[in-house]
Amino acid sequence: MQKMLNRIVCAGAIALCAGLSFVHVARGAEGFVVQRISGQVSYQSMAGRNGAPIIGQLLVQPRGYAVTQARSMAAIDLPDSSVVSVGASSRVGLGALDLIAGTSHEVMRIYDGAIHFSVRHPKGSHSNYVFITPVSQIAVRGTEGIIVARGDETIIACVHGSTNDIFVTYGAHQKMYVPDGMTVYIRGRVGGKATMSMRPGISGAEFGQFMPIVARNHAMRMRGLGR
């Protein structure tokens, strides 16, 4: 079983490296650079309704949206070399530095869809990113995980990290940490009634698209190259 798992991880890592070796995305001085990895990706400004197709990469303003169609994926680099991958059929708001509870955070709003994040610990301090869904607010520090937002449900998985790396606020000010290797399911709405359940393992209908990235990150950690 262990040998089979190792083969799967290595195969996923090789496939991802082959497919993503050309990817280089970054935050520019006046916004984000969003890169198309596969399929149909577009940028929609706050003012406009029509999306601008992204063929390679595009410098965009931080108050717009990254939009992916079915069987598509995009990538966004964050200022400290952390990476967010936007999965298929998703709409993600690209936020600038916003003040939440008096503290400056980099904010992304997941209106619909799925993302994979790999947030690093910068030297001497923690990253401070917040992902907001219609159901929850998720503060992330130095960890790898997956978030899915569909309707009144948000699914959060901690792929790799410590106990205090993913902090979730949901419902009527309910709060919790997501432990390493666990998947959390939240239903309800912010400020109202919400239910939460937790299961061991990393599993979900939309998680499969990110498994090559997870495998690559795992392989890098095993080689001492990752977080």
C-alpha positions as semicolon CSV with decimal commas, in nm:
position;residue;x (nm);y (nm);z (nm)
1;M;0,000;0,000;0,000
2;Q;0,279;0,243;0,092
3;K;0,464;0,165;-0,232
4;M;0,145;0,231;-0,429
5;L;0,091;0,563;-0,248
6;N;0,448;0,666;-0,323
7;R;0,397;0,584;-0,693
8;I;0,078;0,794;-0,701
9;V;0,251;1,089;-0,533
10;C;0,549;1,069;-0,767
11;A;0,329;1,036;-1,076
12;G;0,119;1,335;-0,969
13;A;0,430;1,540;-0,904
14;I;0,579;1,458;-1,245
15;A;0,249;1,535;-1,423
16;L;0,212;1,866;-1,245
17;C;0,569;1,972;-1,310
18;A;0,525;1,890;-1,678
19;G;0,202;2,088;-1,699
20;L;0,295;2,387;-1,483
21;S;0,666;2,437;-1,541
22;F;0,592;2,748;-1,749
23;V;0,370;2,913;-1,489
24;H;0,496;3,235;-1,333
25;V;0,243;3,463;-1,172
26;A;0,298;3,754;-0,937
27;R;0,139;4,058;-0,786
28;G;0,229;4,366;-0,982
29;A;0,270;4,718;-0,850
30;E;-0,087;4,805;-0,953
31;G;-0,268;4,473;-0,913
32;F;-0,247;4,097;-0,954
33;V;-0,118;3,893;-1,244
34;V;-0,361;3,608;-1,311
35;Q;-0,242;3,315;-1,523
36;R;-0,446;3,072;-1,724
37;I;-0,335;2,714;-1,655
38;S;-0,602;2,534;-1,855
39;G;-0,941;2,582;-2,019
40;Q;-1,122;2,917;-2,026
41;V;-1,019;3,185;-1,776
42;S;-1,129;3,548;-1,769
43;Y;-1,109;3,866;-1,561
44;Q;-1,416;4,072;-1,479
45;S;-1,384;4,422;-1,339
46;M;-1,608;4,551;-1,062
47;A;-1,775;4,792;-1,304
48;G;-1,809;4,569;-1,609
49;R;-2,028;4,268;-1,674
50;N;-1,828;4,117;-1,958
51;G;-1,514;3,921;-1,881
52;A;-1,181;3,979;-2,057
53;P;-1,041;3,640;-2,169
54;I;-0,696;3,549;-2,031
55;I;-0,488;3,358;-2,287
56;G;-0,154;3,362;-2,104
57;Q;-0,134;3,599;-1,811
58;L;-0,290;3,937;-1,740
59;L;-0,221;4,218;-1,495
60;V;-0,557;4,296;-1,332
61;Q;-0,686;4,542;-1,078
62;P;-0,730;4,401;-0,725
63;R;-1,101;4,487;-0,708
64;G;-1,219;4,254;-0,984
65;Y;-1,291;3,884;-1,028
66;A;-1,107;3,583;-1,164
67;V;-1,356;3,357;-1,343
68;T;-1,301;3,001;-1,466
69;Q;-1,527;2,783;-1,677
70;A;-1,579;2,406;-1,659
71;R;-1,257;2,199;-1,678
72;S;-1,048;2,515;-1,634
73;M;-0,791;2,640;-1,382
74;A;-0,610;2,966;-1,301
75;A;-0,318;3,057;-1,074
76;I;-0,246;3,366;-0,864
77;D;0,077;3,436;-0,674
78;L;0,050;3,626;-0,346
79;P;0,309;3,882;-0,230
80;D;0,515;3,635;-0,020
81;S;0,529;3,363;-0,291
82;S;0,222;3,188;-0,153
83;V;0,004;3,048;-0,431
84;V;-0,372;3,024;-0,488
85;S;-0,507;2,795;-0,760
86;V;-0,862;2,867;-0,877
87;G;-1,049;2,552;-0,977
88;A;-1,312;2,487;-1,241
89;S;-1,642;2,679;-1,257
90;S;-1,533;2,936;-0,999
91;R;-1,567;3,309;-0,937
92;V;-1,316;3,462;-0,697
93;G;-1,288;3,825;-0,589
94;L;-0,933;3,960;-0,585
95;G;-0,904;4,182;-0,279
96;A;-0,641;4,435;-0,185
97;L;-0,519;4,482;0,169
98;D;-0,838;4,526;0,371
99;L;-0,885;4,605;0,738
100;I;-1,067;4,330;0,927
101;A;-1,098;4,377;1,303
102;G;-0,835;4,652;1,286
103;T;-0,571;4,428;1,124
104;S;-0,448;4,440;0,766
105;H;-0,521;4,125;0,565
106;E;-0,496;4,014;0,205
107;V;-0,855;3,920;0,120
108;M;-1,007;3,693;-0,144
109;R;-1,381;3,632;-0,171
110;I;-1,495;3,296;-0,306
111;Y;-1,840;3,371;-0,444
112;D;-1,875;3,029;-0,603
113;G;-1,634;2,747;-0,675
114;A;-1,316;2,595;-0,536
115;I;-0,961;2,705;-0,459
116;H;-0,642;2,540;-0,339
117;F;-0,407;2,755;-0,133
118;S;-0,047;2,709;-0,027
119;V;0,035;2,989;0,216
120;R;0,392;3,017;0,343
121;H;0,542;3,149;0,665
122;P;0,753;3,451;0,569
123;K;1,084;3,488;0,751
124;G;1,025;3,620;1,102
125;S;0,646;3,640;1,082
126;H;0,325;3,471;0,969
127;S;0,129;3,532;0,652
128;N;-0,216;3,673;0,712
129;Y;-0,470;3,590;0,443
130;V;-0,847;3,574;0,470
131;F;-1,080;3,384;0,236
132;I;-1,447;3,482;0,261
133;T;-1,737;3,265;0,142
134;P;-2,113;3,326;0,173
135;V;-2,104;3,098;0,479
136;S;-1,774;3,169;0,654
137;Q;-1,458;3,373;0,701
138;I;-1,137;3,167;0,691
139;A;-0,809;3,311;0,822
140;V;-0,504;3,121;0,694
141;R;-0,147;3,125;0,820
142;G;0,130;2,911;0,673
143;T;-0,057;2,603;0,558
144;E;-0,195;2,417;0,257
145;G;-0,565;2,357;0,210
146;I;-0,872;2,349;-0,011
147;I;-1,191;2,556;0,011
148;V;-1,512;2,484;-0,179
149;A;-1,808;2,726;-0,173
150;R;-2,134;2,617;-0,332
151;G;-2,465;2,777;-0,229
152;D;-2,513;2,760;0,148
153;E;-2,229;2,510;0,201
154;T;-1,857;2,569;0,250
155;I;-1,608;2,281;0,270
156;I;-1,263;2,344;0,420
157;A;-0,979;2,091;0,426
158;C;-0,641;2,129;0,595
159;V;-0,405;1,932;0,370
160;H;-0,087;2,016;0,560
161;G;-0,031;2,247;0,855
162;S;-0,049;2,282;1,230
163;T;-0,356;2,295;1,454
164;N;-0,379;2,674;1,459
165;D;-0,311;2,750;1,092
166;I;-0,674;2,766;0,968
167;F;-0,919;2,966;1,183
168;V;-1,283;2,973;1,076
169;T;-1,565;3,209;1,182
170;Y;-1,913;3,101;1,074
171;G;-2,281;3,132;1,163
172;A;-2,360;3,353;1,463
173;H;-1,995;3,420;1,553
174;Q;-1,906;3,053;1,597
175;K;-1,532;2,990;1,576
176;M;-1,307;2,690;1,527
177;Y;-0,966;2,571;1,407
178;V;-0,940;2,310;1,131
179;P;-0,694;2,034;1,237
180;D;-0,435;1,891;1,001
181;G;-0,573;1,614;0,784
182;M;-0,939;1,698;0,851
183;T;-1,226;1,819;0,630
184;V;-1,493;2,050;0,773
185;Y;-1,843;2,095;0,629
186;I;-2,041;2,411;0,719
187;R;-2,398;2,484;0,615
188;G;-2,594;2,801;0,683
189;R;-2,522;3,170;0,651
190;V;-2,297;3,429;0,811
191;G;-2,466;3,594;1,107
192;G;-2,741;3,331;1,117
193;K;-2,797;2,966;1,192
194;A;-2,523;2,728;1,078
195;T;-2,426;2,366;1,131
196;M;-2,077;2,215;1,125
197;S;-1,947;1,861;1,088
198;M;-1,591;1,730;1,064
199;R;-1,443;1,415;0,910
200;P;-1,092;1,272;0,901
201;G;-0,918;1,273;0,565
202;I;-0,913;1,506;0,265
203;S;-1,209;1,423;0,045
204;G;-1,468;1,608;-0,160
205;A;-1,628;1,597;-0,503
206;E;-1,424;1,896;-0,626
207;F;-1,095;1,807;-0,455
208;G;-0,970;1,578;-0,733
209;Q;-0,870;1,864;-0,964
210;F;-0,616;1,979;-0,704
211;M;-0,462;1,638;-0,627
212;P;-0,165;1,681;-0,867
213;I;-0,078;2,005;-0,683
214;V;-0,114;1,833;-0,343
215;A;0,108;1,546;-0,466
216;R;0,372;1,788;-0,594
217;N;0,379;1,982;-0,266
218;H;0,405;1,656;-0,069
219;A;0,696;1,540;-0,286
220;M;0,873;1,874;-0,236
221;R;0,831;1,853;0,143
222;M;0,973;1,500;0,139
223;R;1,279;1,641;-0,043
224;G;1,305;1,924;0,207
225;L;1,212;2,188;-0,050
226;G;0,867;2,283;0,080
227;R;0,729;2,439;0,394
